[in-house]
Amino acid sequence: MRILLTIAYDGTRYSGWQKQKSPEVLTVEGELEKGLRALFRDKELECIGASRTDRGVHALGQRAVVDVETTIPVEKIPLAIRPFLPEDIVVTAAREVPTAFHPRYDCVKKTYEYRIYHGKYKNPKERLYSTFVYHDLDVEKMNEGAKAFVGTHDFAAFCAAGSSVSTTVRTIFDCHMEQEGQQIRILVTGDGFLYNMVRIIAGTLIAVGQGKLPAEGVAGIIESRDRTQAGQTAEPQGLTLLEIYYDLP
């Protein structure tokens, strides 16, 4: 049967989600597969992930499927696999899905969070999970700029070099800021994202908050389809994949 797993992980010490040719390169997918092979006693077992997060990026709602024959009740798999995984990777849920289900192609939408720690001094406890910004940030202006991302657009200006996608058109359903004390969160939900797209959105909105770019100019940056017009790619540690959504009963 095909099992859909929900995975949370701290990406600090990993070279991203996707396993590499060299087994010496530590990846989340590689460690997850080791755990699954040990649990199900299948040396050939492989999983299929939904999103290829980069080095240092975290997740609370990553998804992956695995095809197995097992007598373990599906709902018990998260507990059963726990001893076979490192402490910074946790399977939080498991459910059976149709054999034709694909975690990437059947995705309806995804939500990412980008965290900013804004203050006079760095907080050592936040250094692995947010980006530090010292300069003043106008969160209201950032929210104004964020509205421009909502809708269906060609996001070529927000795609890093090296992407091999057939189209750079994506639909963003929501993009807004939330602030609590010195923590600022950028929340973005869309039908899919380009390579480094959320980090470039974050870097652009940070530039808006600092007054380096006008909020009303974000729409023009999108229309330009010119990567040089957008902000810098924000640091990876501030990014967390929160949730991946499917139309499943």
BANUVO-241363 format. One record per residue: z, y, x of N, C-alpha, C, O in turn; residue in three letters. Coordinates in steps of 0.2 Angstrom, whole numbers, plus 5000, padded with zeros to 4 digits. Layout:
ZYXZYXZYXZYXAla/...
This chain:
500049945004500050005000500050065004500250065010Met/499850125001499850185005500450225003500550234997Arg/500750245008501450285007501350355010501150365015Ile/501450405006501450475007502150495010502650485006Leu/502250515016502850535019502950615019502450645020Leu/503550635018503650705019504050715026504550675026Thr/503850755030504250755037504450825039504050875038Ile/505050835041505350895044505450885051505650835054Ala/505250935055505350935062505451005066505251055063Tyr/505850995071505951055076505351045081505451005085Asp/504851095081504351085085504451105093503951105096Gly/505051125094505151165101504951125107504551145111Thr/505051055107504951025113504250975112504150935117Arg/503850995107503250955106502650995107502651055106Tyr/502150955110501450995111501050985104500450965104Ser/501351005099501051005092501150945089501450895091Gly/500850945083500850885079500450825081500650765082Trp/499750845083499250785084499350755091499450785096Gln/499350685090499450645096498850655101498250675099Lys/498950655108498450665113498250595116498550545115Gln/497750605120497450545123497950515128498050455129Lys/498350565132498850545136499450525133499750575129Ser/499750465133500450455130500950495133501550495130Pro/500850525139501450565142501550635138502050665139Glu/501050655134501050715131501450705124501250665120Val/502050735124502450725118502250765112502150825112Leu/502150725107501850755100502250725094502550675095Thr/502350765089502650745083502350675080502650635078Val/501650685080501350625077501450565081501550505078Glu/501450565088501550515092502250485091502250425091Gly/502750525091503450495090503550465083503850415082Glu/503250495078503250465071502950395071503250355068Leu/502350395074502050325074502450275078502450215076Glu/502750295083503150245087503750225082503850165082Lys/504050265078504550245074504350205068504650155066Gly/503750225065503450175060503250105063503350065059Leu/502950105069502750045071503449995072503349935071Arg/503950025075504549995076504849965069505049915068Ala/504850015064505149995058504749935054505049895052Leu/504049945054503649895051503449835055503049795053Phe/503549845061503449785066502649775066502349725066Arg/502249835067501549835067501349875073501349945072Asp/501149845078500949885084500249925084500149975088Lys/499949915078499249945077499350005072498850035071Glu/499850005069499950055064499850125066500050145071Leu/499450165062499350235063499450275057499350245051Glu/499650335057499650385051499150435051498850445056Cys/499050465046498550515045498950585042499250575037Ile/498950635046499350695045498950745041498350735040Gly/499350785037498950835033498850905037498350935035Ala/499250925042499150985045499250975052499750955054Ser/498851005056498951005064499351065066498951105069Arg/499951065066500351115068500351125076500251065079Thr/500351185079500251195086500951185090501451175087Asp/500851185096501451175101502051235098501851285098Arg/502651205098503151255096503251275089503751305087Gly/502751255084502851265077503251215074503251155076Val/503651235069504051195065503851175058503351205056His/504151125055503951105048504551085044504951045047Ala/504551095038505051065033504651025028504950985025Leu/503951035027503650995022502950975025502450975021Gly/502950945031502350915033502250855030502750825027Gln/501650825029501450765025501050725029500650745033Arg/501150655028500650605032500650545028501150525024Ala/500150505028500150445025500050385030499850395035Val/500350325028500350265032500150205027500450205022Val/499750165029499650105025500050045028499950025034Asp/500450015024500849965026500949905021500849915015Val/501149845024501349795019502149785021502349775027Glu/502549795016503249795017503649775011503449785005Thr/504249745012504649735007505249785006505649785001Thr/505249835010505649885010505549935004504949955003Ile/505949944999505849994994505650054996505950085001Pro/505050084993504750144996505350204997505350245001Val/505750204992506250264992506750254997507150304999Glu/506750195000507250185006506950195013507350195018Lys/506350205013505950215019506250275023506450265029Ile/506450335020506750385024507350365028507450385034Pro/507850325025508450305028508250245033508650245038Leu/507850205031507650145036507350165042507450135047Ala/506950225042506650245048507050285053506950295059Ile/507650315050508050365054508250335061508150375065Arg/508450275062508650255069508050245074508250245080Pro/507450255071506850245075506550305077506050315081Phe/506850365075506550435076507050475080507650465080Leu/506750515085507250565088507550615083507350615077Pro/508150645085508450685081508150745078508350775073Glu/507550765081507250825079506650815075506250855073Asp/506550745072506050725067506450685062506750645063Ile/506350705056506650675050506150665044505750715043Val/506050605042505750585036506150605030506650575029Val/505950645026506450675020506250645014506650645009Thr/505650615013505450585007504850535008504450545013Ala/504750485003504250435003504050414996504450414992Ala/503350414995503150384989502550354989502150364994Arg/502350304985501750274985501250314982501350344977Glu/500550314985500050354982499450304982499450254985Val/498950324978498350284978497950274984498050314989Pro/497650214986497350204992496850244994496750255000Thr/496550284989496050334991496250404992495950444994Ala/496950404992497250474993497150495000497350455005Phe/497050555001497050585008497450645009497350695005His/497950645013498350705014498050775015498350825013Pro/497550775019497150835020496650855015496650915013Arg/496250815013495750825008495950835001495650874997Tyr/496550804999496750814993497350864992497650874987Asp/497450904997497850954997497651014992497051034993Cys/498051034988497951094983498051164987497651204986Val/498651164990498851224993499451214998499751164998Lys/499551265003500051255008500451325008500151375007Lys/501051315010501451375011501751375018502051325020Thr/501651435021501951445028502451505028502351545024Tyr/502951495032503351555033503351575040503351535045Glu/503351645041503351665048504051715048504051755044Tyr/504451695053505151725053505151785059504851765065Arg/505351835058505451895063506151915063506551915058Ile/506451915069507151945070507052015073506852025078Tyr/507352055069507252125070507852165072508352165068His/507952185078508552215080508552245087508052245090Gly/509152275089509152305095509152255101508852265106Lys/509552205099509552145105509352085102509352075096Tyr/509152035106508951975104509551935102510051945105Lys/509451885097509951845095509751775098509251745097Asn/510151745103509951685107509851625102509451585103Pro/510251625096510151575091509551575087509351525084Lys/509151635088508551635084507951635089507351635086Glu/508051625095507451625100506951575099506351585101Arg/507151515096506751455095506451455088505951415087Leu/506651505084506451495077506151565074506051565068Tyr/506151615078505851675075505551715081505751695087Ser/505151765080504951815085505351875085505551895080Thr/505551895091505951955091505552025091505052025095Phe/505752065087505452135087505952185088506352195084Val/505852225093506352285094506152345091506652375088Tyr/505552365091505352425088505452425080505452375077His/505452485077505552495070505052465066504452465068Asp/505252435061504752405056504752425049505352425047Leu/504252455046504252475040504052415035503452405034Asp/504552385032504352325028503952335022503552295020Val/504052395019503752415013502952425015502552405011Glu/502852455021502152455023501852385024501252375023Lys/502252345027501952275028501852245022501352205021Met/502252255017502052225010501452245007501052215004Asn/501352315008500752345006500152315009499652295006Glu/500152305016499652275019499552205017498952175017Gly/500052165016500052095014499652085008499252035007Ala/499652135003499252124997498552114998498152084994Lys/498252145004497552135005497252065006496752055005Ala/497752025008497551955010497451915004497051865004Phe/497751934998497751894992497051894989496751944989Val/496751834988496051824985495651784989495951754994Gly/495051774988494551734992494151774996493851824994Thr/494251765003493951815008493651765013493851715014His/493151795017492951775024493451795029493551855030Asp/493851745031494451765036494251755043494651735047Phe/493651765045493351755052493751805057493851785062Ala/494051865055494451905059495051875060495451905065Ala/495251825057495951795057495951725059496351685058Phe/495451705063495351645066495251645074494851685076Cys/495651605077495651605084495051565087494751525083Ala/494851585093494251555096494351475097494951455098Ala/493851435096493951365097493951325091493951265091Gly/493851365085493851325079493151305077492651335079Ser/493151245074492451215073492351205066491951155064Ser/492651245061492651235054491951255052491551295055Val/491651235046491051245044491051315040490451345039Ser/491551335037491651395034492351435035492851395036Thr/492351495036492951535037493151565031493651605031Thr/492951545025493151575018493751535016493751475016Val/494251565014494851535012495151575006494951635005Arg/495551545002495851584996496651584997496951534998Thr/496851644997497651654998497851674991497651724988Ile/498351634989498651644982499251694982499351734977Phe/499551694988500151744988500351764996500251715000Asp/500451824997500651845004501151905003500951955000Cys/501751895005502251945004502851935009502951885012His/503251995009503851995014504451985010504552005005Met/504951955014505651955011506051975017505951955023Glu/506552015016507052035021507752025019507952045013Gln/508152005024508851995023509252005029509251975034Glu/509552065029509852095036509252105041508852135040Gly/509352065047508952075052508352025052507952025056Gln/508351975047507851925046507351955042507451975036Gln/506651945044506151965040505651905039505551875044Ile/505451885033505051825032504451845029504351885024Arg/503851825032503251825029503051765026503051715030Ile/502951765020502751695016502051705014501851745010Leu/501651655016500951645014500751585011500951525014Val/500451585005500251525002499451525001499251574998Thr/499151475003498351475002498151405001498451355002Gly/497451395000497151334999497051295005496851235006Asp/497051335011496951305017496951365022496951425020Gly/497051355029497151405034496651385040496651325042Phe/496451435043496051425049496551425055497151435055Leu/496251405061496551405067496951465069496651515070Tyr/497651465069498051515071498051575065498251625067Asn/497751555060497651615054498351645052498351705052Met/498851605051499451635049499851675054500151725053Val/499751655060500051685066499651755067499951805069Arg/499051755066498651815067498851865061498851925062Ile/498851835055499151875049499751905051499951965050Ile/500251865054500951895055500851945061501152005060Ala/500451935066500351985071500052055068500252105071Gly/499652045064499352105061499852145056499852205057Thr/500252105052500752145048501352175053501552225051Leu/501452145058501952175063501652235065502052285066Ile/501052235067500752305069500752355064500752415065Ala/500652335058500652385052501352405052501452465051Val/501852365052502552385052502752435057503252475056Gly/502452425063502552465069502152535068502252575073Gln/501752545064501352605063500752595068500352655068Gly/500552545071499952535075499352525071498752545073Lys/499452505065498852495060499052515054499652505051Leu/498652555050498752575043498752515038498352475039Pro/499252515033499252465028498552465024498352405023Ala/498252525023497652525019497052495023496552495020Glu/497152485030496652465034496552395034496052365037Gly/497052355032496952285032496352255029496052205031Val/496252285023495652255019494952265023494552225023Ala/494952325027494352335031494352285037493752265039Gly/494852265040494952215045494652155042494252115046Ile/494852135036494552065033493852075033493452025034Ile/493552125030492852135029492452135035491852125035Glu/492752165041492452165047492252095050491752095053Ser/492652045048492551985051492551985059492251935062Arg/492852035061492952045069493652025071494052065070Asp/493751975075494351955077494752015081495352015081Arg/494352055085494652105089494952165085495352205088Thr/494752165078495052215074495752205072496152245070Gln/495952135071496552115069497052115074496952135080Ala/497752105072498252105077498252045082497852005081Gly/498752045086498851995091499051935087499351935082Gln/498951875090499251815088499951805089500151805095Thr/500351805084501151805085501351745088500951695088Ala/501951745091502151685094502251625090502451635084Glu/502151565093502151505088502851485085502951455080Pro/503451505089504051475087504351505080504751485077Gln/504051565078504151595072503851565066504051575060Gly/503451515067503051485061503351415059503451375063Leu/503351415052503651345049503151335043503051375039Thr/502951265043502551245038503051225032503451175033Leu/503151255027503651245022503451195017503851145016Leu/502851195015502651145009501951135009501551175010Glu/501751075007501051055006501051024999501450984997Ile/500551054994500551034987499950994985499450994988Tyr/500150944981499550894978499650894971500150904968Tyr/499050874968499050864960499150784959498750744958Asp/499850764960500050694959500450694953500950734952Leu/500450634949500850624944501650614946502050604942Pro/
